[in-house]
Amino acid sequence: MSTAMWDVSNGEEVRAYRGHRNARSFVGMDVCNGGGLIGSGSESNEVFVYDLRWGDPIWVQDFGEEDEGEFVSAVCWREIGENECALVAGGREISKTVDRVNARGKHKGQE
């Protein structure tokens, strides 16, 4: 199952976001409005970051071993500057600040 962007004016799919898994459980998702980025959890116990313009992830963060029942179920962006967001994600056993990303999708230290 994938996540998709839809055109509400005509009901057509604009783009599918691929890579994450959510076949059995709800995985968290959030949009960084200032940066045009989507953060998504996954049943593979990873966090995926997508640029709204492309269907493939621009970054994937492993949350540790894929253990039975462990998955990233909560994702939240926090705007921390004019063009910068922090991504926080968690699951049943862990939560952590994943990374800081600027509006161009670059991670801190990657600029």
C-alpha positions as CSV (number, residue, x, y, z in Angstrom):
1,M,0.0,0.0,0.0
2,S,1.4,3.4,-0.8
3,T,0.6,7.0,0.1
4,A,-0.6,9.3,-2.6
5,M,-1.3,12.9,-3.4
6,W,-4.7,13.6,-5.0
7,D,-6.0,16.5,-7.0
8,V,-9.2,17.3,-5.1
9,S,-10.7,19.3,-8.1
10,N,-10.9,16.2,-10.3
11,G,-10.3,13.2,-7.9
12,E,-7.2,12.0,-9.8
13,E,-4.0,10.7,-8.3
14,V,-1.1,13.1,-8.9
15,R,1.7,11.1,-7.3
16,A,2.3,7.9,-5.3
17,Y,4.9,7.9,-2.6
18,R,6.7,4.6,-2.6
19,G,9.0,2.6,-0.2
20,H,7.3,2.6,3.2
21,R,5.1,-0.4,4.3
22,N,1.8,0.0,6.0
23,A,-0.2,-3.2,5.2
24,R,-1.3,-4.2,8.7
25,S,-0.9,-1.2,11.0
26,F,-1.5,2.6,10.8
27,V,1.9,4.3,10.4
28,G,2.3,8.0,11.3
29,M,2.7,10.7,8.7
30,D,3.1,14.4,8.8
31,V,3.8,17.3,6.4
32,C,6.5,20.0,6.9
33,N,4.5,22.9,5.4
34,G,7.5,25.2,5.0
35,G,9.7,22.6,3.4
36,G,7.3,20.7,1.2
37,L,8.3,17.5,2.9
38,I,6.4,14.4,4.1
39,G,7.6,12.3,7.0
40,S,6.2,8.8,7.1
41,G,6.6,5.8,9.5
42,S,6.8,2.3,8.2
43,E,6.2,-1.3,9.3
44,S,9.8,-1.9,8.4
45,N,10.7,0.1,11.5
46,E,12.1,3.0,9.4
47,V,11.2,6.6,8.8
48,F,10.9,7.8,5.2
49,V,11.2,11.5,4.1
50,Y,9.7,12.5,0.7
51,D,9.8,15.7,-1.2
52,L,6.3,16.4,-2.3
53,R,7.5,16.7,-5.9
54,W,8.9,13.1,-6.2
55,G,7.5,9.7,-5.5
56,D,10.7,8.1,-4.2
57,P,12.1,8.9,-0.7
58,I,14.9,11.4,-0.5
59,W,16.0,9.9,2.8
60,V,15.4,6.8,5.0
61,Q,16.3,6.4,8.6
62,D,16.5,3.0,10.2
63,F,15.1,2.8,13.7
64,G,16.9,-0.4,14.6
65,E,16.3,-4.1,13.8
66,E,13.0,-5.0,12.2
67,D,11.5,-6.9,15.1
68,E,8.1,-8.6,15.2
69,G,5.5,-6.0,16.0
70,E,8.0,-3.0,16.0
71,F,7.2,-0.2,13.6
72,V,7.3,3.6,13.5
73,S,3.8,4.6,14.3
74,A,4.2,8.4,15.0
75,V,5.9,11.1,13.0
76,C,5.8,14.8,13.6
77,W,7.6,17.8,12.0
78,R,8.4,20.8,14.2
79,E,9.4,24.1,12.5
80,I,12.4,25.4,14.3
81,G,13.5,28.2,12.0
82,E,12.5,30.2,9.0
83,N,13.4,27.4,6.6
84,E,14.2,24.5,8.9
85,C,12.2,21.6,10.5
86,A,13.1,18.9,12.9
87,L,11.5,15.4,12.4
88,V,10.6,13.5,15.5
89,A,9.4,9.9,15.2
90,G,8.6,7.0,17.5
91,G,7.1,3.6,18.0
92,R,6.1,1.4,20.9
93,E,9.5,1.2,22.5
94,I,11.4,4.3,21.3
95,S,11.0,7.9,20.2
96,K,13.7,10.3,19.0
97,T,14.5,13.4,17.1
98,V,15.5,12.0,13.7
99,D,17.0,14.9,11.9
100,R,16.9,18.6,11.1
101,V,16.0,19.4,7.5
102,N,16.0,22.7,5.7
103,A,13.4,23.8,3.1
104,R,15.4,22.3,0.3
105,G,15.4,18.8,1.8
106,K,19.0,19.0,2.9
107,H,19.9,17.4,6.3
108,K,21.9,19.4,8.8
109,G,25.6,19.1,7.8
110,Q,24.7,18.2,4.2
111,E,24.3,21.8,3.0
